[in-house]
Every structure is written in C-alpha cells, then in structure tokens.
C-alpha cells in the first residue's frame, strides 16, 4: 500500500493585510494537479472563500475535507503573497476488478463486499479500504477452518491515472479435526457428550452429511451445547474451565481440548418470585407451580418458564420486561432455591400498525389478518397471531415482526410487519410419463391474490384424449367484515372414462355451487353450501357394479344395448377446517385437517352422501425447520340413501399425485367385471364374467403417507426458501363395500374387491420448487407392493400444487 504523506507548507509573509501571526487574508485560491476532478467540485471541500481571513486551523480542516472525499492521494498547501496554492495528486481510477481462485465465494458476493467499502469500477482506489476487505475475507476463511488461506491484491498501473485490481485467492484445504478431548467428565461418557456435537473427529461411513472439518462458529455452538447438556440434567454448578485449540505444524490438523467441572446433580427446593408484577402475581405463580419441588433442575424448563412469564406480562402491554433467575445452592443436601426477580418495565400502547414490502397486496388485505388494535395496549400474543395468519395466507415468502418506539412519546410504539411477497399467480400444467403409458397434460390459471385484493380467481381448462373441461371459481375470504367467506364455481365437462384408465362410459356434465365459510375461532372454520349438477351418460359398457346402480334406481341396465341416462342433483355440502400451519406454502410445523361431505336433497334424481377426511401434520425436528416430518392421511366413504346406490361416477379413485405416487393416476382399486355380451371382451370366453384392467373406483378410500423433508443438497443458501426435498413412503387402497363375491366370480379368477387390505405401497423422492410459473413438484417413486393389474408411472411432474 502506498504511504500517504500529509505535507502542509504554510508560508505567511508579512504585509499590511495580515492581521496576526497565524492569520491572513486570502486573495486567491488555485488548485494544481487536478485531472479528473473539476475545480468547482474540489472547491466544495474548501470551507472559506477569497477575501476571508483564515488561520492554520482553517487550512488543516480544509486538508481533512479534501482527503475525506476519497479522491486524493496527497494534498500540499502553499501560500505566496496571500495566494493559496493547493497541490493535489488524484487517486487512480479502478477500470477493472478481477477475481481468481475463489471457489467458496462467488463473484457477486465478492463485489457486494467490495461495494460496501466503496471499491468498485469507476471509483478512485482506496488502499485502506482494500486492506479492510482483505482482512475481513481472511477472517471469513479462518472462521470456516481454512487457516492456510491467503488473499493477495495486485494493483497494476495503467495510462491516464488508472489501475486494474486483481484479487488472487488461495483458499487451501479445510483444517481437519484430529481429536476432541473432554477432560474432567466422570459421570457422563465422552462418547455421549460428543454425540451431541456438530464437530466430529471421526465420521461413520453412512453419515454423508457430516465431516471432520473444523469451523469456529460450530465450535462455539458446541461449547454452548455442552453447557446446555449438563444444565438440562441437573448439573447447575457445571462449568467449562477452559477450551484450547492447537494446530499441527502445517495447520492442516487441529486438536481440541475442553476442560470441564461437572459438579453434582441438584434438585429444586422451591421457586420464589419477587419484583414488580403489575398485579399479575397470581397468573405468574400458577406458572411456577407447574415445576414442582424435588424435581431435578432443568435449565430448559426454567428458560421455558421465563418465556411464559414474559408472555403473561406481554399480554398486558409490558413488552420490555426483564426476568433474572438467582439460584441459591445448598451443597449439603444438593438442592437449589430459585429466586426469580421480575421487572415488568413500562406498559406500551400501539400508535400504528404498519406494513412494509407489500407492493402487490393492498394494505387492507394484510390489516384484516392482524388482531392487534391501534390505540390499545400492546399484546404480544396478538402480534404473534398476526404473524402466523399472514404466513398462513400463502402470499408471502417471509414475514418479520418488529416494534419501533415513538420518539415523542414514552409509552407508545409502532408495530411493523415486514413482508417479502412471492408470486401468488400460477400457470398450472402437469404431465407424467411411464413405460407404455406416454405423456398426459393439463393446464390452467390460478391467482391466489387477485390484483392484491386477497381474493382467489381460478380458471382451469383441460383438453386431452379423455377429458374436455373448463371451470371458473372465485373465493372472497372476507365477504363480510367479520370474516365470513364466499366461494363459487361453475363448470362444464365432457369425460370419456374408457380413455382415462376407467371402465367405458361418456359423461357430459355441468353445474354450479356456492359455499359460505364461518370462522368459529382463529383456527377453525365451518363451511356450508349448495350445489347443482346435471349429468348425461352414454356409451356405457355394462359391468357388474354399474348394473347394481341401475337396478337400485329402478332403471334396469340392458346388457346388449347402449344405455343413456340423464340426472340432475341438488346437493347440500358441509365442511370443517382446522388450520394452524405456520406457513401457507412450505409449512414446517402445525396441522391442517379438512372434513367435508355432501348429501343430495329431496328433488334430486339420485340419493346418496359422501364424506372425506384429510389431515396433514408437520413436526419440525430442528429449530430452523430444515428437517421436518410430514404425516398425511385421507379417508373417504360414500353410499346411497333409501336403498339406492351412490352413482358409479361419484366413486373414489386412487393412484398418482397426492395419492400413491409411482402408480398411474386413477388405476388403483376395483376393476370392471364385464358380462358376457356384445359390449364387452368376454365374447370368446366360456365364463359368465371376465375381469379387466379398467378401473371403476370404489365407495371407500384410505391413503397415508410419511415423508421426511430435508435440506436440498448442493443448494445455495439464498434459494433454501424456494426448494423443498423429501423422501417418502405412500400407501393406499380403494375398495367397494357393496361388492358381492359370488361363486361364479371366484371361478372366473376375479379378485374380491370388497377387501380393504389390497394395499399398494410405494417409496421415492420428491422435489418442490417455487418457480416463477408457480409451485413445481417432481417425484420419482418405486412401487414396493404391487398387483398384477396395476399400472406404474415412476416419474411424475406437476405445476401449481405443493403439500
């Protein structure tokens, strides 16, 4: 780095205009050495003008101002007959920045680091700032265990006072942990202690996510883990005496030694509260009574107690309470009395509830999800509830909550929800591919936050070899101010079942329905509604289950004719939703359970009801939600009323996405059993019936899935909120409770379709991506339990839905 020399030559000549030894009147100001900087720009740093009386102090301040601009390498000041001459040398301009050898840090990350200190192309080079950058980068590499890393900056001079900056990285290899020694542990084994560490001196062959590389931050975290391990098991006097880290001569290996004093296990003799509790001592003592005397001391439970006390006081506006626990140890009987000192602090009221980052969603859409009222005292429970509800909408990638005191008021503050929006509109399409089955495709448009109003608008169309379909649906989640929702849907469909892996029939249908949702509580919603649907069925290939339906409605099915059926049904549908998921797109904890049903009302052609129960439970295994267990299930049942059967086209079907992955959609469960007639393939058979691979579904279904969600390997940290990887195992079955397995069918080798234990199982891996087009889901599954007539589809792909 070039040395900076500040040279000030002050030649004060005697004259009639000099008013003292250290002052003189400036008659003119001249700059010498300016190239890139204009005189007018340089003059902005001169704190006086021609005609002013200046002193040495004024000139010293001027020199400091010129250096502060960062444009000058040196500044000399001379006076000649009261003429001020300022000689400067400009710093060279950076024309190019080159990085070489950087592997762990990208060019973008490095440029961002340089920009924060003003080192960028087109700016003067600042060697002091460059040294700060180098020091910061070296510290980064040291923190991650690369102690051999070196960073050199090469500055090459170019014509016209320009330079080229090259930063050369030699990252070296990560320092490996040779051994971790715990000294002083007598009651707990070293193996048990090290099993809780992130750092390891040896790794099992199967543990692909761990290594023996040293990392300073992980080392500090492990020291905290060690302390927590003992404190949570009663060792209240535990102490880490020292921790040493020593390197091998080549800095490629490291030895860690931790000296501890375990102490004894203590039991709680009593918990005593004192201090300013603002009249809420009864509620607080009720919390302390949950930890009974004679329990082994557990720091985790005590910290949880402190948090609960803060929640109680925070509910009444005391947002800044301080809680301190003073242990009183009795070394003789190994007991501890805990004295909890409570300072409730000041009570705060809410001045405003504000939102930041919502460029799409209107302010009212966010405000209606919050429960904290302006002008009321601050309630931490309501603040958290608002954050949970905003996350649950699915409109935001992240929601952060903070409070900001009002400067002109000692007891007021603003509540600020800072959101990061993501694209809530999707262009939905999906396809799947498997051996011998080819490609299937569907498309549509869905906007969960239409024009930022919070309303949902969906238009879906499907056109393929078996289905022509269009529907338009709309949801207003706040149809009334008290949160009653209104949804509606109209649709038209033409469905050819024989081209959709189902038994043959064609159904032209259209309908309309509407639903009201009533919020029973923060997490529970009751739904009721009405629907109308008209069906025209034709081209039916009669099979046993179909004939059973026609017989029940008094319309005998002629086995050798092309039967036609028109029906109109009005249904009353109902439902209940429980939802406490912590996020609407990628949840990491909570449950969502949906019970729904529909029943035909008098005047309908058919008489039946259907009920479905779906549930998803997320359990986070770590605090950051990167490892999550997801358990889900879906059960359904339908049956006829008044000795009628449920229409066969209302059956449940299994297989495919959101069912049992790895099997082709709609192929699981009962298959059509055809009669020997001109409309079936039984003509050449001597048997009365013949089985087929045409799925007809069933009146009962049960699916279950267990999934382990994990960090996506090799993924940059900034994309972790956009991707989700999981391994899963799916199981499911569809059956017909009305099936009668008569002797003739047994002789025809037809399975018993009333058996619910014909379960299909698959396992595989899935990847979800929040792409600009909407959520994309890929899955690859291998069937583990399969039957002869099943059709597989290992790879499946869908856009527009996550789970």
N, C-alpha and C positions, 0 to 999 in steps of 0.2 A: 504494500500500500504506500502510495506517495505520501511523504511527510508534508503536513500543512504548516506553513510558517506565516505568522501574522506579523508583518513589519509595518510599523507606523512611524513615519518621519514627519515631525511637526516643526517646521521652521517658522517661528514667529518673529518677523522683522519689526523693528521699531518704526513707528510712523505716528502721525497725528491722529490716525483713526483707531489705533489700538487703545482700548480702554482699561487695560490691565495686563499683567504679565501672562496670564493664562487665557485671555480672550482676544478676539479680533473681529473685525467686520469683514464679511465675505463679499468680495466684489464680483467674483465669477466662479463657476463650478465647471470643471472639464473632466471627462472620462477618457482614459486611454486603454486600448486593448479590447474594446468591445467588438465582437464579430457577429454572433447570433442574436444577442440581446440588444434591443433598441435603447437609445439614450432615454426616451420617455419612460420605458419600463424600469431601467436602472434608477432613474430619479425618484421613483416611487419609494425607494428604500432610504432616501436622504431626508432626514427629519427637519431640515431647515432650508431656507431659500436665500438667494442673493440679496444682500442688504442686512441680513440678520447678524447679530453678534453671537459668535459661537465660542465654545470652550473645548478643552481636551476631552471632557466628558461627553460633549455632544458628538465629537468625531468618533470616540470609542463606540458610542451607541450606534452610529451610522455604520461602522465596520461590522458590528454584530448583526445589524439588519441585512447587510449585503450578503454575509455568509449564510444567514438563515434562509435565504431564497433557494439555496442549494445549487445556484448557477455558477459559483465562482470557486476556483481552486486557491487563489491568493488575492489579497487586497492590500495595496500600499497607498498611503495618503501623504501628499506633499503640499506645502504652501510656498508660493512665490509671489511676493509683493501683494499679499492678501488675496491671491488667486488660489483656489483649492483645486489641486490636481489629484484625481483618483485613478491609480493604475491597477487594472484588474487582469486576471488570467481566467478565462472561462473554462469550466469543466467540459471535457469532451462529451459528445452525444453518443448514446448507445444506438447503433444501427442494426444489431443482430444479437440474439441470445440463443446459444446452442447448448443442449444438454447431451452428455454422452455417458453411458454406463449405468444410467438409472434404470432399475428394474422394479423396485418396490413402489416408487413414486412416479406417477405419470407426468408427462409434460404439462398438462393442465394444472395439476396440483402444485407443481413447482412454480409455474408462472403466477398462480394465485398467491403463493408465499412471497415471491419477489415483489408483486404489485403492492402488497400491504406496506412495504417499506419504500415504495417509490422507484423501484428498479424495474424499468420497462423500456421497450424500444421507443426512441424519440425523446427520452428524458436524459438529463445530464447524469453521468455515473457518480455515485456516492460510495466511496470506499468504506466508510464507516458502516453504512447500512449493509453493504455487501458482506462485511465481516460478521454482522449480526445474523444475517441469513445463514452463513456457513456454520456459525456456532449453533444456531437453532437446529439445523439439519443434522449436525453431528450428535447433538443431544437426542434427537429422534432415533437415530440408528443405535446409539448406546442403550436407549430405553428398551429396544426390542431385541437386545442381545448381540448386536453386530459391533463388537468392540474393535475390530480391525478396520472398520470403515474409514475412508478418507475422502475429503472433498477438496478439490483444487479449483480455484478460479483463475482463468487465464485471460488477461486483458490485452488485446492486440490493437496497437495504434493504427489508424487509417488517415488518409489525407483529409484536409479541411476540418481538423479538430474532431475527429470521430473515432470510435473504438468499437471493437467486436468483443463480446463477452462469451466465453465458453466455460461451462461448469462441468468438470470431469469427476465422475463418481466411481469409486472403487468400494463397493459395498462389502466385499469379503463374505465370509461364511458366518452363520449364526453360532454363537458360543453354546456348546453343549454342556449339560449338567452331568458332571462325573459322579457326584454323590451328594445326597442330602442327609445330614446327620442331625438327629434330635438328641440333645443331652439333657438329662435331668428327669426324663419320663420314667416313672417307676410303676404307675398304676394303669397306664394306657400304653399299649404297644406302639412302636414306631410304625409298623405296617398299618395299623388302624388310623393313625394320625395322617400318614401320607396318602391314604386312600381318599381323603377329603381335599387334597391339594390339586391345583391346576398344573403346577410344575411337577415333573417326574424325572427321576434319574434312570428309570428303565420303563419300557412300554411293552405290554403284551402284543403279540403278533396280530391279534384280532382287533385291537383298538386303533383303527385307522384315523381317528380324529385327534389323537394325542401325539406328542413328540417330546423329545428331551431338550428342546431349545430353551435357553434362558430368556426371560422377559421381566424387566424391572417392575412394571406395574403388576404383573401376575404375582411376583414375589411379595410385594406389599399386600396384595389381596390375600395371599396365602397366610401371611402373618395375622391378618385380621380373622381369617377362617380358623386358624389355630386358637386364637384367643376366644372366639365365639364357641368353638368346640368344647372347651373346658368350662366356660362360664354357663353354658346351657346344661351342664351336667353337675352343677353344684359347687364347682371349684371357684368360689368367689374371690379367694386370695391368689388365684393364678397370676403369674407374671412372666413375661418374656424378658429375661435378664439381658440378653444380647443376641445379635444376629450378625454373622460375618459372612462375607463373600470373598473368596480368594481365587485368583486366576492361575492357570498354568502359564508357563513362560511364553508360550506363543499366543496366549489369550483365546485359544480355541476351546478350552475346557474351563470349567468352574466348579468349585466346591462350596457348598452351603452348609453352614453350621449354625444351629439355633439352640441357645441355652435357655432352659425354662425352669421355673419352680412351680410344681403342680399345686402344692397346698393340700388342704383337706376338703371333703365334701361337707357343705353346710346345709342345714335345714332352716326354713323360715319360722321364726318365733312370733312374728307379728308384723303387720303393716299399719303405719300410723301416718295420717295426713294432717298437714297444717298449712297455714297461709291464707291468702285471700281467694276464697272460692265463690264469692259473689252470691251467696245464698244457695249454692247447688251442692252443698256438702253431702246431703242425703244420697243424691244420684251418684256422686263420686265414691262414697263409702260402699254403695251397693256393688260397684265395680271391684273394689278391693276385696270384698268378701268372697269373690269368685276364686281367689287364691287363698286356700285355707292354710292354717298353721300346720307345721310339721311336714309340709311339702319340701322336697329338695329344691334348693334355689335354682332358678332357671332364668337367665338374663333375657331370653327371647320372650317369655311370658311377662316379665317386668316391662320390657320395651313395648309390648302389646298393650299392657295396662296404661302406660304413659300416653300412647296414641289414643286409647279410648277416653281418657280424661280430657285430652285436647279436643276430641270430637264433641264431648259433652259441653265444654265451655265454648267451643267454636259454634255450636248450635245457637248460642245466645249472643253472638256477636263478638266474643273475645278471641280475636284472630291471632294475637301475638302472645299467648300465654307461655310462660316458662315453667318447666317442671324439672326439679332436681331430686335425685334419689341419694340419700345418705345412708350407707349401710353401717350398722353397729354390730361388730362381730364379737361373739363370745367364744374365745379359743378353748375354753374348758369343755363346754357341752356341745361345741361345734354348731351353734345356732347363730342366726343373724336377724336383727330387727331392722326393718326398712322404714326410714323416715322420709316421706315424700313431701317436699316443700313445693307449694303451688302458688305461683304469681299469675293471676288471671290477666293482668295487663289492662289495657284500655279497651272499652267497648266501641266498636266501629259500626257506622251506618253506611249504606250504599248510596253513593251520589249518582252514579250512572252504571249501567251495564252496556258495555261496548263490544264491538266485533271488529276484528282485523283480518284481512286476507280474503274476504268473500267478494270476489269480483263477479261471480256468476249468480250466486244465491242472494236473493233480496234479504235485507236486514230483518224483515218480519218473519221470514222462514226460520232464521236462527233464533230469533227472540221468543217465538212460541214454544221452542223446545227447552228454554231455560225456566227455572222455577224461582230464582231469586228476584224479589221485587225491589225496584228503586225506591229509596226513601225509608225502607225497612232496615232493621239491623242485619248485619252480615250473618249468614247461616252457612257454615262450611258444608253441611250435608246437602243443602240445596245447590251449592256451587258444583259439588261433585256429581250430583244428579243431572245437572245441566250438561256437564261434560260427557257423561255417559249417554245421554239422549242424543246429543249432537253426533257422537261417534256412531250411534246405532242407526242414524238416518242413511248411512252409506254414501253421503255426499262428499265426505272429506277423507283425505289421506291421513291427516293428523289433526288433533285438537289439543291446544295447550291453554292452560288457565293461569292467570296471574292477577294480582291486585296492585293498584297504584295509589298511594296516599294523595289526598288533595292538599296542595301546598298552603292554601289559605284557610284550611280547617284542620283542627287537631283530632277530630273523631269521624272523618269521612274519607272514603276511598272509592275508587272506580274499580269495577270488575271487568276484566278484559279477556275475552275468548279469542285466541289467535288460531285461525283455521288455515289449513292448506287444502285447497279443493283439488279433486281429480275429476276426470271426465266421467260424468254420470250417464252420458248417452252412449248407446251401443248399436252397432250394426251387427245383428246376430246372424251367424250362419254356422253350420256344423256339418261335418262329414265323418264317416267311419269307413274303414277298409279291413277286409279279412279274406282269407282264402276262399275262392269260389263265390264270394258274395258281392264283389265290386264296391262301388262308391255310392253313398247316399248323401243328399244335400238338402238343407232348408235355410231359409233366410227371413229377416225381419228387422224392424227398428224399434228400439225401446229407449225412452228418455225418462229417467227417474226423477229429474228435477227440471221439468219443462219450463224453459225461459226463466229459470231461477225462482219459480213460484213454489217449489216443493211438490207440485202435482206430478203424477205419473201418467205419461201418454205412451201407449204401445200400439204399434201396427205390425201384425205378423202375417206373412204370406208363405205358403208352401205350394210348390208345384213339382211333382215328380211322378213316377210311374204308378203310384197307388193313391196319391192324395192331392187334391186341389183345395186349398184352404185359405181363408182370409178372416182375420178378426181385428177389431178395434176396441181397445179398452182404455179406461181413464180412471184414475184414483185421485180424489181430493182428500188428503189425510186430515184436513181441518175444515170440513164442510160447515161446521158451526164453531163458534168461538170457544166452546168448552171441549173441543177435540173430537166430536163425532165425525167419523169419516164416511165418505160416499164413494162407491165404485160402481162402474157399469161396464157392460161388454155386449157387443153384437158380433155375430159370426155367421159365416156360410161355408159349407163343406161338401165335398164330393169325395167319398172314400171307397176305394176298391180293396177289400180285405185280402183277396187272393194274391195280390201283388205286394202285400205287406207282411209276409210270413204268417198269415192267418188263413182260416178257412174261408171259402169263397162266398162273398156277398158284396153288393154295392149299396152304399147308404148316402143319399143326398139329404143334408140337414141344414137347418138354420135356426137361430134362436137369439134371445136377448135375456140378460139378467141384471139385477142391481142388488147391492149389498150395503147395509149400514153397519158401521163399527162403533161400538160404545166403549170408551175407556173406563173400565171398572176400577183400575188402580194404575200406578205408574208402569207396571209390567204386565198387566192383564187386560185383554180386550175381548169383548163379546161381539159376535157377528150374527146378523140375521138378514135374510133377503128372499127375493122371489126370482124365479126364472121360468122362461118358456122355451121349449124346443120342439121342432117338428122334424120327423124322420120319414123318409121314403126309402124303403128297402126293396131291392130287386136282385136278379141274377144269383139267387141263393142256391147253394149246393147243400142239400139237406143232410144233416148229420144228427146223431142221437140227441145231443144237448139242445140243438135248435128245435127239433121236433118236440122235445119236452116243454120248451117255452110256448110253442104254438098250441100244444094241447092244453096248457094251463089257461090260456086266454080264450079258449073255445074256438079256435081257428085251426082246424086240422091241417097239417102240412102234407100236401100230396107229394109222394116220393118221386113221381115221374113228371112233374110239371114245374114250370118256372113261377114260383110263388111271388106275389107282390104284397107289400104291407105298408100302410101309411099310419102314423101315430102322432098325436100331439099331447104333450105332457106339460103340466104346470107343477113346479117343484118349490117347496119351501126349504131353503138351505140355512144352516146354522153353523156356528163355529166358536171356538175359544182359542185364543193365542196367549201364551206366556212367553215373554222375551226379556231376558236380562243379559244378552250378549254384550260384550264390551266394544264391539265394532260391527258395523253393518256389512263390511266386505270381507275382511280377513279377521274373524274373531280369534281370540286366544284364550278366553275364559267365558263361562256362562252357559246358559241353556236356552234353547228355543223349542217350545212344544206347541204343536198345532193340532187341535182336534176339530174335524169338520164332518158334516153329514148333510144329506139331502133326503127328502121324502116327498113322494107325489101327493097332491091334494085332490079331493073329490073333483070329478070332471075330467080327470086325465085318462088317457087310453090305458096306460099301464098303472100298476100299483106295486111299488117297491120302495125300499130305502137303502142307502149306502152310508157307511161311516168309515172314516180313516183317521188314524192317529200317527203323527210323525213327531219325532223328537231328535234333537242334536245336543250333545253335551261336550263342551270343551273344557279340558283340565290342563292348565299350564304347569309344566314341570320345572321351569326356571322363571326367575323374576322378569326377564326381558321378553318372555313369550316366544322365544325361538324354538323351543321344544314343547310340543303340545300333543296331548292325546285327545282324539276325537272319537266319540262313540255315537252312532246314529242308528235309528230303527224306524221302520214303517210297517204298520199292520192295517189291514182293511177287510171289511166284510160287507156283503150286500145280499139281500134276499127279498123275495116277493111278499106281498100282503094279500090277505083274503084268498088264499090258496092259489094265487098267481105266482109266477116266477119272475125274477128280475130279467129284463131283456138281455139277450146274449151279447148285444153290442155295448152293454154297460160293464162287461166283465173287466177284471183286473188282469194286467199283463206284466210279465217280468223279463229281466234281461236288459243289458245295456247301461247307458249312463244313468247315474243316480239309482241304480238297482243292483244288479250283479254284473260288474264290469268284466269284460272278457267274453261275454256271451252276446250274441246278436240281439238287438232290440226286439221285444215282443215275442220271443221264441220259447220262453220257459213255461212249464206247466202243462195242463191238459192239451191234448191234440184232438183234432176232429176224428170221430169214428163214423165212417160213412156206411150207409146201407148199400146193399147190392141192387143198384138200379142204373138207369141210363145217365144219371147226372154224376156218377162217381166212377172211380177207377176200380171198383170191385167186380166188374162185369165178368172177367175171366176167372174169378175166384169161385171156388165151391162153397166158401164160407158165407154166412148171412151178413157178417160185418167185416170190415177191414180197417186197420189203423192207418194213420197218415202222419206226415210231419207238419201238417197245417195247424198252427196254434189257434186255440179258441178262447184262451184265458180261463179264469175261474172266478167264483164268487168270494174267494178268500185269498189273501196275500200276506206274506210276512218276509221282510227284508231286514238284515242287520249288517253293520259294518264297523270295523275297528281300524283306526287309522293313526299312524304316528307321523306328525308333522315335524319337520326338522329343517335346519338351515340348508339353503341350496348351496351345494359345493361349488367352489371356484367363482362365486358371485361377488362382485364389487359391493362394498358396504352400502353405497348410496342407493342400490337397487333392492335392498332387502325388504322394503315395504311393498314392492311390486311383484315379487315372486314368492311362491309357496310350493315346497316339495314335500311329498309324503309317500310312505309305503303303507299298503292297506291289505286287508283281507275282507272279502264280501261273502255273504251267504244269503240265500233267499229261496223261497218256494211259493208256488201258486197252486191251488187245488180247488176242486169242485165238491162242495159239501153235499150236493144233491145227487152225485154220481152213484148209480147202482150197478155194481159189478156182477152181472148175471153170468150164468154158466156158459152161455153161448160166446160171451166176450172172452172169458177165460180160455176157451178152446181156440179162439182166434188170436191168442197171444197178445191181447190188449191189456195194457197196464191198468192198475186201479188208480184212477185219477182223483179219488176221494182221499188218498193217503197224503197227509201234510208233511210226511217225513222224506219225501223225494226232494231233498235239499241239494241245491247247487252251490258250490264254493269256488271262489277264485282268489288269487293274490297277485299283487303287482305294485307298480309305482306310478305316481301321478305328479304332474307339474301344472301349477296355475300361474297365470301371468296377467297382470292388469295392464293390457296393451292400450294404445290409443284407440283401437277399434272396440274396446270393451274387454271384459274378462275372457281369457282363453284358457281352456283346460285340455291337457293332453294326458292320456293314460295308456299304459300297456299292462295287460293282465293275462295271467295264465290260469286256465281252469284247473282246479285241484280235484273236484268231484263233478263228474260229467256223465250223462246218459247217452245212449246210442243215438237218439233222435235230436240231440241238441246241436245247435249251430253256433260256432265260435266266431268271435271278432276281436282278436288280441289288441289291436291298436284302435283307439277311439279319440275323437277330437271334437271339441265343441267351443263355440264362442257365445258369450252372453250370460253365463251362469257360473257361480262359484258355490262352494259349500263350506 
